[in-house]
Amino acid sequence: MLLNEPPRPAILDATRGARALAAPSLPWEVGNALVALLRRRRIRGQAMLEAWESFIHIPVRYVAVDVPEALRIAGTHGIYAYDAYVIAAARSAGVALLTLDRAMARAARNAGADVMEVAP
């Protein structure tokens, strides 16, 4: 989304009129993803900072995460804790999880979360 990559139009269509909810870990995950792109030389430093500036202007309501529940989800489904935080947040808020990641969509469904999968 932040870098105008090909999935952007599909994500915008899927989320038009929706409110964004996320686990409180989202800013750290975005920062980590931007640094990973920088390290792989897929973006430059200025583009990384511009993407961050765009991100902080997106209205997001952060949902509390039951960390022990997220850890159980991570352990049961063999996923990272950060992914489990997102699944736990979606479940607790009673909203569908939007993801481009098929493995995460599968883990979320298996954990009892509704999923809105967007094809990349």
Phi and psi in radians as a Rosetta constraint file:
Dihedral C 1 N 2 CA 2 C 2 CIRCULARHARMONIC -1.198 0.35
Dihedral N 2 CA 2 C 2 N 3 CIRCULARHARMONIC -0.411 0.35
Dihedral C 2 N 3 CA 3 C 3 CIRCULARHARMONIC -1.907 0.35
Dihedral N 3 CA 3 C 3 N 4 CIRCULARHARMONIC 0.257 0.35
Dihedral C 3 N 4 CA 4 C 4 CIRCULARHARMONIC 0.982 0.35
Dihedral N 4 CA 4 C 4 N 5 CIRCULARHARMONIC 0.698 0.35
Dihedral C 4 N 5 CA 5 C 5 CIRCULARHARMONIC -1.377 0.35
Dihedral N 5 CA 5 C 5 N 6 CIRCULARHARMONIC 2.892 0.35
Dihedral C 5 N 6 CA 6 C 6 CIRCULARHARMONIC -0.885 0.35
Dihedral N 6 CA 6 C 6 N 7 CIRCULARHARMONIC -0.616 0.35
Dihedral C 6 N 7 CA 7 C 7 CIRCULARHARMONIC -1.242 0.35
Dihedral N 7 CA 7 C 7 N 8 CIRCULARHARMONIC -0.154 0.35
Dihedral C 7 N 8 CA 8 C 8 CIRCULARHARMONIC -0.918 0.35
Dihedral N 8 CA 8 C 8 N 9 CIRCULARHARMONIC -0.872 0.35
Dihedral C 8 N 9 CA 9 C 9 CIRCULARHARMONIC -1.046 0.35
Dihedral N 9 CA 9 C 9 N 10 CIRCULARHARMONIC -0.696 0.35
Dihedral C 9 N 10 CA 10 C 10 CIRCULARHARMONIC -1.148 0.35
Dihedral N 10 CA 10 C 10 N 11 CIRCULARHARMONIC -0.674 0.35
Dihedral C 10 N 11 CA 11 C 11 CIRCULARHARMONIC -1.166 0.35
Dihedral N 11 CA 11 C 11 N 12 CIRCULARHARMONIC -0.768 0.35
Dihedral C 11 N 12 CA 12 C 12 CIRCULARHARMONIC -1.073 0.35
Dihedral N 12 CA 12 C 12 N 13 CIRCULARHARMONIC -0.740 0.35
Dihedral C 12 N 13 CA 13 C 13 CIRCULARHARMONIC -1.086 0.35
Dihedral N 13 CA 13 C 13 N 14 CIRCULARHARMONIC -0.759 0.35
Dihedral C 13 N 14 CA 14 C 14 CIRCULARHARMONIC -1.200 0.35
Dihedral N 14 CA 14 C 14 N 15 CIRCULARHARMONIC -0.441 0.35
Dihedral C 14 N 15 CA 15 C 15 CIRCULARHARMONIC -1.914 0.35
Dihedral N 15 CA 15 C 15 N 16 CIRCULARHARMONIC 0.018 0.35
Dihedral C 15 N 16 CA 16 C 16 CIRCULARHARMONIC -0.974 0.35
Dihedral N 16 CA 16 C 16 N 17 CIRCULARHARMONIC 2.189 0.35
Dihedral C 16 N 17 CA 17 C 17 CIRCULARHARMONIC 1.422 0.35
Dihedral N 17 CA 17 C 17 N 18 CIRCULARHARMONIC -0.035 0.35
Dihedral C 17 N 18 CA 18 C 18 CIRCULARHARMONIC -1.617 0.35
Dihedral N 18 CA 18 C 18 N 19 CIRCULARHARMONIC 2.750 0.35
Dihedral C 18 N 19 CA 19 C 19 CIRCULARHARMONIC -1.699 0.35
Dihedral N 19 CA 19 C 19 N 20 CIRCULARHARMONIC 2.484 0.35
Dihedral C 19 N 20 CA 20 C 20 CIRCULARHARMONIC -1.575 0.35
Dihedral N 20 CA 20 C 20 N 21 CIRCULARHARMONIC 2.195 0.35
Dihedral C 20 N 21 CA 21 C 21 CIRCULARHARMONIC -2.078 0.35
Dihedral N 21 CA 21 C 21 N 22 CIRCULARHARMONIC 2.545 0.35
Dihedral C 21 N 22 CA 22 C 22 CIRCULARHARMONIC -2.689 0.35
Dihedral N 22 CA 22 C 22 N 23 CIRCULARHARMONIC 2.824 0.35
Dihedral C 22 N 23 CA 23 C 23 CIRCULARHARMONIC -1.216 0.35
Dihedral N 23 CA 23 C 23 N 24 CIRCULARHARMONIC 2.620 0.35
Dihedral C 23 N 24 CA 24 C 24 CIRCULARHARMONIC -1.073 0.35
Dihedral N 24 CA 24 C 24 N 25 CIRCULARHARMONIC -0.228 0.35
Dihedral C 24 N 25 CA 25 C 25 CIRCULARHARMONIC -1.364 0.35
Dihedral N 25 CA 25 C 25 N 26 CIRCULARHARMONIC -0.128 0.35
Dihedral C 25 N 26 CA 26 C 26 CIRCULARHARMONIC -0.930 0.35
Dihedral N 26 CA 26 C 26 N 27 CIRCULARHARMONIC -0.844 0.35
Dihedral C 26 N 27 CA 27 C 27 CIRCULARHARMONIC -1.023 0.35
Dihedral N 27 CA 27 C 27 N 28 CIRCULARHARMONIC -0.659 0.35
Dihedral C 27 N 28 CA 28 C 28 CIRCULARHARMONIC -1.192 0.35
Dihedral N 28 CA 28 C 28 N 29 CIRCULARHARMONIC -0.663 0.35
Dihedral C 28 N 29 CA 29 C 29 CIRCULARHARMONIC -1.162 0.35
Dihedral N 29 CA 29 C 29 N 30 CIRCULARHARMONIC -0.707 0.35
Dihedral C 29 N 30 CA 30 C 30 CIRCULARHARMONIC -1.108 0.35
Dihedral N 30 CA 30 C 30 N 31 CIRCULARHARMONIC -0.820 0.35
Dihedral C 30 N 31 CA 31 C 31 CIRCULARHARMONIC -1.017 0.35
Dihedral N 31 CA 31 C 31 N 32 CIRCULARHARMONIC -0.758 0.35
Dihedral C 31 N 32 CA 32 C 32 CIRCULARHARMONIC -1.111 0.35
Dihedral N 32 CA 32 C 32 N 33 CIRCULARHARMONIC -0.734 0.35
Dihedral C 32 N 33 CA 33 C 33 CIRCULARHARMONIC -1.120 0.35
Dihedral N 33 CA 33 C 33 N 34 CIRCULARHARMONIC -0.693 0.35
Dihedral C 33 N 34 CA 34 C 34 CIRCULARHARMONIC -1.147 0.35
Dihedral N 34 CA 34 C 34 N 35 CIRCULARHARMONIC -0.734 0.35
Dihedral C 34 N 35 CA 35 C 35 CIRCULARHARMONIC -1.137 0.35
Dihedral N 35 CA 35 C 35 N 36 CIRCULARHARMONIC -0.671 0.35
Dihedral C 35 N 36 CA 36 C 36 CIRCULARHARMONIC -1.071 0.35
Dihedral N 36 CA 36 C 36 N 37 CIRCULARHARMONIC -0.726 0.35
Dihedral C 36 N 37 CA 37 C 37 CIRCULARHARMONIC -1.121 0.35
Dihedral N 37 CA 37 C 37 N 38 CIRCULARHARMONIC -0.693 0.35
Dihedral C 37 N 38 CA 38 C 38 CIRCULARHARMONIC -1.096 0.35
Dihedral N 38 CA 38 C 38 N 39 CIRCULARHARMONIC -0.800 0.35
Dihedral C 38 N 39 CA 39 C 39 CIRCULARHARMONIC -1.120 0.35
Dihedral N 39 CA 39 C 39 N 40 CIRCULARHARMONIC -0.556 0.35
Dihedral C 39 N 40 CA 40 C 40 CIRCULARHARMONIC -1.482 0.35
Dihedral N 40 CA 40 C 40 N 41 CIRCULARHARMONIC 0.061 0.35
Dihedral C 40 N 41 CA 41 C 41 CIRCULARHARMONIC 1.077 0.35
Dihedral N 41 CA 41 C 41 N 42 CIRCULARHARMONIC 0.547 0.35
Dihedral C 41 N 42 CA 42 C 42 CIRCULARHARMONIC -1.576 0.35
Dihedral N 42 CA 42 C 42 N 43 CIRCULARHARMONIC -0.319 0.35
Dihedral C 42 N 43 CA 43 C 43 CIRCULARHARMONIC -2.450 0.35
Dihedral N 43 CA 43 C 43 N 44 CIRCULARHARMONIC 2.856 0.35
Dihedral C 43 N 44 CA 44 C 44 CIRCULARHARMONIC -1.766 0.35
Dihedral N 44 CA 44 C 44 N 45 CIRCULARHARMONIC 2.918 0.35
Dihedral C 44 N 45 CA 45 C 45 CIRCULARHARMONIC -0.961 0.35
Dihedral N 45 CA 45 C 45 N 46 CIRCULARHARMONIC -0.759 0.35
Dihedral C 45 N 46 CA 46 C 46 CIRCULARHARMONIC -1.140 0.35
Dihedral N 46 CA 46 C 46 N 47 CIRCULARHARMONIC -0.699 0.35
Dihedral C 46 N 47 CA 47 C 47 CIRCULARHARMONIC -1.126 0.35
Dihedral N 47 CA 47 C 47 N 48 CIRCULARHARMONIC -0.646 0.35
Dihedral C 47 N 48 CA 48 C 48 CIRCULARHARMONIC -1.072 0.35
Dihedral N 48 CA 48 C 48 N 49 CIRCULARHARMONIC -0.813 0.35
Dihedral C 48 N 49 CA 49 C 49 CIRCULARHARMONIC -1.178 0.35
Dihedral N 49 CA 49 C 49 N 50 CIRCULARHARMONIC -0.648 0.35
Dihedral C 49 N 50 CA 50 C 50 CIRCULARHARMONIC -1.154 0.35
Dihedral N 50 CA 50 C 50 N 51 CIRCULARHARMONIC -0.691 0.35
Dihedral C 50 N 51 CA 51 C 51 CIRCULARHARMONIC -1.106 0.35
Dihedral N 51 CA 51 C 51 N 52 CIRCULARHARMONIC -0.743 0.35
Dihedral C 51 N 52 CA 52 C 52 CIRCULARHARMONIC -1.070 0.35
Dihedral N 52 CA 52 C 52 N 53 CIRCULARHARMONIC -0.762 0.35
Dihedral C 52 N 53 CA 53 C 53 CIRCULARHARMONIC -1.065 0.35
Dihedral N 53 CA 53 C 53 N 54 CIRCULARHARMONIC -0.691 0.35
Dihedral C 53 N 54 CA 54 C 54 CIRCULARHARMONIC -1.128 0.35
Dihedral N 54 CA 54 C 54 N 55 CIRCULARHARMONIC -0.754 0.35
Dihedral C 54 N 55 CA 55 C 55 CIRCULARHARMONIC -1.031 0.35
Dihedral N 55 CA 55 C 55 N 56 CIRCULARHARMONIC -0.783 0.35
Dihedral C 55 N 56 CA 56 C 56 CIRCULARHARMONIC -1.199 0.35
Dihedral N 56 CA 56 C 56 N 57 CIRCULARHARMONIC -0.189 0.35
Dihedral C 56 N 57 CA 57 C 57 CIRCULARHARMONIC -1.660 0.35
Dihedral N 57 CA 57 C 57 N 58 CIRCULARHARMONIC -0.030 0.35
Dihedral C 57 N 58 CA 58 C 58 CIRCULARHARMONIC -1.408 0.35
Dihedral N 58 CA 58 C 58 N 59 CIRCULARHARMONIC 2.164 0.35
Dihedral C 58 N 59 CA 59 C 59 CIRCULARHARMONIC -1.273 0.35
Dihedral N 59 CA 59 C 59 N 60 CIRCULARHARMONIC 1.976 0.35
Dihedral C 59 N 60 CA 60 C 60 CIRCULARHARMONIC -2.221 0.35
Dihedral N 60 CA 60 C 60 N 61 CIRCULARHARMONIC 2.327 0.35
Dihedral C 60 N 61 CA 61 C 61 CIRCULARHARMONIC -1.725 0.35
Dihedral N 61 CA 61 C 61 N 62 CIRCULARHARMONIC 2.132 0.35
Dihedral C 61 N 62 CA 62 C 62 CIRCULARHARMONIC -1.516 0.35
Dihedral N 62 CA 62 C 62 N 63 CIRCULARHARMONIC 2.316 0.35
Dihedral C 62 N 63 CA 63 C 63 CIRCULARHARMONIC -1.849 0.35
Dihedral N 63 CA 63 C 63 N 64 CIRCULARHARMONIC 2.316 0.35
Dihedral C 63 N 64 CA 64 C 64 CIRCULARHARMONIC -1.037 0.35
Dihedral N 64 CA 64 C 64 N 65 CIRCULARHARMONIC 2.532 0.35
Dihedral C 64 N 65 CA 65 C 65 CIRCULARHARMONIC -2.013 0.35
Dihedral N 65 CA 65 C 65 N 66 CIRCULARHARMONIC 2.296 0.35
Dihedral C 65 N 66 CA 66 C 66 CIRCULARHARMONIC -1.383 0.35
Dihedral N 66 CA 66 C 66 N 67 CIRCULARHARMONIC 1.711 0.35
Dihedral C 66 N 67 CA 67 C 67 CIRCULARHARMONIC -1.069 0.35
Dihedral N 67 CA 67 C 67 N 68 CIRCULARHARMONIC -0.794 0.35
Dihedral C 67 N 68 CA 68 C 68 CIRCULARHARMONIC -1.004 0.35
Dihedral N 68 CA 68 C 68 N 69 CIRCULARHARMONIC -0.689 0.35
Dihedral C 68 N 69 CA 69 C 69 CIRCULARHARMONIC -1.119 0.35
Dihedral N 69 CA 69 C 69 N 70 CIRCULARHARMONIC -0.743 0.35
Dihedral C 69 N 70 CA 70 C 70 CIRCULARHARMONIC -1.090 0.35
Dihedral N 70 CA 70 C 70 N 71 CIRCULARHARMONIC -0.699 0.35
Dihedral C 70 N 71 CA 71 C 71 CIRCULARHARMONIC -1.130 0.35
Dihedral N 71 CA 71 C 71 N 72 CIRCULARHARMONIC -0.653 0.35
Dihedral C 71 N 72 CA 72 C 72 CIRCULARHARMONIC -1.111 0.35
Dihedral N 72 CA 72 C 72 N 73 CIRCULARHARMONIC -0.741 0.35
Dihedral C 72 N 73 CA 73 C 73 CIRCULARHARMONIC -1.064 0.35
Dihedral N 73 CA 73 C 73 N 74 CIRCULARHARMONIC -0.793 0.35
Dihedral C 73 N 74 CA 74 C 74 CIRCULARHARMONIC -1.057 0.35
Dihedral N 74 CA 74 C 74 N 75 CIRCULARHARMONIC -0.821 0.35
Dihedral C 74 N 75 CA 75 C 75 CIRCULARHARMONIC -1.148 0.35
Dihedral N 75 CA 75 C 75 N 76 CIRCULARHARMONIC -0.743 0.35
Dihedral C 75 N 76 CA 76 C 76 CIRCULARHARMONIC -1.175 0.35
Dihedral N 76 CA 76 C 76 N 77 CIRCULARHARMONIC -0.661 0.35
Dihedral C 76 N 77 CA 77 C 77 CIRCULARHARMONIC -1.846 0.35
Dihedral N 77 CA 77 C 77 N 78 CIRCULARHARMONIC 0.057 0.35
Dihedral C 77 N 78 CA 78 C 78 CIRCULARHARMONIC 1.139 0.35
Dihedral N 78 CA 78 C 78 N 79 CIRCULARHARMONIC 0.707 0.35
Dihedral C 78 N 79 CA 79 C 79 CIRCULARHARMONIC -2.100 0.35
Dihedral N 79 CA 79 C 79 N 80 CIRCULARHARMONIC 2.936 0.35
Dihedral C 79 N 80 CA 80 C 80 CIRCULARHARMONIC -1.231 0.35
Dihedral N 80 CA 80 C 80 N 81 CIRCULARHARMONIC 2.661 0.35
Dihedral C 80 N 81 CA 81 C 81 CIRCULARHARMONIC -1.023 0.35
Dihedral N 81 CA 81 C 81 N 82 CIRCULARHARMONIC -0.710 0.35
Dihedral C 81 N 82 CA 82 C 82 CIRCULARHARMONIC -1.042 0.35
Dihedral N 82 CA 82 C 82 N 83 CIRCULARHARMONIC -0.680 0.35
Dihedral C 82 N 83 CA 83 C 83 CIRCULARHARMONIC -1.179 0.35
Dihedral N 83 CA 83 C 83 N 84 CIRCULARHARMONIC -0.684 0.35
Dihedral C 83 N 84 CA 84 C 84 CIRCULARHARMONIC -1.157 0.35
Dihedral N 84 CA 84 C 84 N 85 CIRCULARHARMONIC -0.575 0.35
Dihedral C 84 N 85 CA 85 C 85 CIRCULARHARMONIC -1.050 0.35
Dihedral N 85 CA 85 C 85 N 86 CIRCULARHARMONIC -0.729 0.35
Dihedral C 85 N 86 CA 86 C 86 CIRCULARHARMONIC -1.151 0.35
Dihedral N 86 CA 86 C 86 N 87 CIRCULARHARMONIC -0.759 0.35
Dihedral C 86 N 87 CA 87 C 87 CIRCULARHARMONIC -1.115 0.35
Dihedral N 87 CA 87 C 87 N 88 CIRCULARHARMONIC -0.789 0.35
Dihedral C 87 N 88 CA 88 C 88 CIRCULARHARMONIC -1.089 0.35
Dihedral N 88 CA 88 C 88 N 89 CIRCULARHARMONIC -0.688 0.35
Dihedral C 88 N 89 CA 89 C 89 CIRCULARHARMONIC -1.121 0.35
Dihedral N 89 CA 89 C 89 N 90 CIRCULARHARMONIC -0.764 0.35
Dihedral C 89 N 90 CA 90 C 90 CIRCULARHARMONIC -1.094 0.35
Dihedral N 90 CA 90 C 90 N 91 CIRCULARHARMONIC -0.770 0.35
Dihedral C 90 N 91 CA 91 C 91 CIRCULARHARMONIC -1.088 0.35
Dihedral N 91 CA 91 C 91 N 92 CIRCULARHARMONIC -0.816 0.35
Dihedral C 91 N 92 CA 92 C 92 CIRCULARHARMONIC -1.182 0.35
Dihedral N 92 CA 92 C 92 N 93 CIRCULARHARMONIC -0.536 0.35
Dihedral C 92 N 93 CA 93 C 93 CIRCULARHARMONIC -1.484 0.35
Dihedral N 93 CA 93 C 93 N 94 CIRCULARHARMONIC -0.199 0.35
Dihedral C 93 N 94 CA 94 C 94 CIRCULARHARMONIC 1.213 0.35
Dihedral N 94 CA 94 C 94 N 95 CIRCULARHARMONIC 0.591 0.35
Dihedral C 94 N 95 CA 95 C 95 CIRCULARHARMONIC -2.116 0.35
Dihedral N 95 CA 95 C 95 N 96 CIRCULARHARMONIC 2.815 0.35
Dihedral C 95 N 96 CA 96 C 96 CIRCULARHARMONIC -1.334 0.35
Dihedral N 96 CA 96 C 96 N 97 CIRCULARHARMONIC 2.510 0.35
Dihedral C 96 N 97 CA 97 C 97 CIRCULARHARMONIC -1.491 0.35
Dihedral N 97 CA 97 C 97 N 98 CIRCULARHARMONIC 2.198 0.35
Dihedral C 97 N 98 CA 98 C 98 CIRCULARHARMONIC -1.661 0.35
Dihedral N 98 CA 98 C 98 N 99 CIRCULARHARMONIC 2.163 0.35
Dihedral C 98 N 99 CA 99 C 99 CIRCULARHARMONIC -2.601 0.35
Dihedral N 99 CA 99 C 99 N 100 CIRCULARHARMONIC 2.651 0.35
Dihedral C 99 N 100 CA 100 C 100 CIRCULARHARMONIC -1.715 0.35
Dihedral N 100 CA 100 C 100 N 101 CIRCULARHARMONIC -0.161 0.35
Dihedral C 100 N 101 CA 101 C 101 CIRCULARHARMONIC -1.639 0.35
Dihedral N 101 CA 101 C 101 N 102 CIRCULARHARMONIC 1.944 0.35
Dihedral C 101 N 102 CA 102 C 102 CIRCULARHARMONIC -1.088 0.35
Dihedral N 102 CA 102 C 102 N 103 CIRCULARHARMONIC -0.669 0.35
Dihedral C 102 N 103 CA 103 C 103 CIRCULARHARMONIC -1.137 0.35
Dihedral N 103 CA 103 C 103 N 104 CIRCULARHARMONIC -0.701 0.35
Dihedral C 103 N 104 CA 104 C 104 CIRCULARHARMONIC -1.189 0.35
Dihedral N 104 CA 104 C 104 N 105 CIRCULARHARMONIC -0.693 0.35
Dihedral C 104 N 105 CA 105 C 105 CIRCULARHARMONIC -1.038 0.35
Dihedral N 105 CA 105 C 105 N 106 CIRCULARHARMONIC -0.751 0.35
Dihedral C 105 N 106 CA 106 C 106 CIRCULARHARMONIC -1.111 0.35
Dihedral N 106 CA 106 C 106 N 107 CIRCULARHARMONIC -0.806 0.35
Dihedral C 106 N 107 CA 107 C 107 CIRCULARHARMONIC -1.086 0.35
Dihedral N 107 CA 107 C 107 N 108 CIRCULARHARMONIC -0.717 0.35
Dihedral C 107 N 108 CA 108 C 108 CIRCULARHARMONIC -1.107 0.35
Dihedral N 108 CA 108 C 108 N 109 CIRCULARHARMONIC -0.797 0.35
Dihedral C 108 N 109 CA 109 C 109 CIRCULARHARMONIC -1.076 0.35
Dihedral N 109 CA 109 C 109 N 110 CIRCULARHARMONIC -0.757 0.35
Dihedral C 109 N 110 CA 110 C 110 CIRCULARHARMONIC -1.121 0.35
Dihedral N 110 CA 110 C 110 N 111 CIRCULARHARMONIC -0.460 0.35
Dihedral C 110 N 111 CA 111 C 111 CIRCULARHARMONIC -1.538 0.35
Dihedral N 111 CA 111 C 111 N 112 CIRCULARHARMONIC 0.032 0.35
Dihedral C 111 N 112 CA 112 C 112 CIRCULARHARMONIC 1.567 0.35
Dihedral N 112 CA 112 C 112 N 113 CIRCULARHARMONIC 0.269 0.35
Dihedral C 112 N 113 CA 113 C 113 CIRCULARHARMONIC -1.650 0.35
Dihedral N 113 CA 113 C 113 N 114 CIRCULARHARMONIC 2.576 0.35
Dihedral C 113 N 114 CA 114 C 114 CIRCULARHARMONIC -1.338 0.35
Dihedral N 114 CA 114 C 114 N 115 CIRCULARHARMONIC 2.572 0.35
Dihedral C 114 N 115 CA 115 C 115 CIRCULARHARMONIC -2.285 0.35
Dihedral N 115 CA 115 C 115 N 116 CIRCULARHARMONIC 2.414 0.35
Dihedral C 115 N 116 CA 116 C 116 CIRCULARHARMONIC -2.019 0.35
Dihedral N 116 CA 116 C 116 N 117 CIRCULARHARMONIC 1.754 0.35
Dihedral C 116 N 117 CA 117 C 117 CIRCULARHARMONIC -1.597 0.35
Dihedral N 117 CA 117 C 117 N 118 CIRCULARHARMONIC 2.309 0.35
Dihedral C 117 N 118 CA 118 C 118 CIRCULARHARMONIC -1.953 0.35
Dihedral N 118 CA 118 C 118 N 119 CIRCULARHARMONIC 2.218 0.35
Dihedral C 118 N 119 CA 119 C 119 CIRCULARHARMONIC -1.249 0.35
Dihedral N 119 CA 119 C 119 N 120 CIRCULARHARMONIC 2.294 0.35
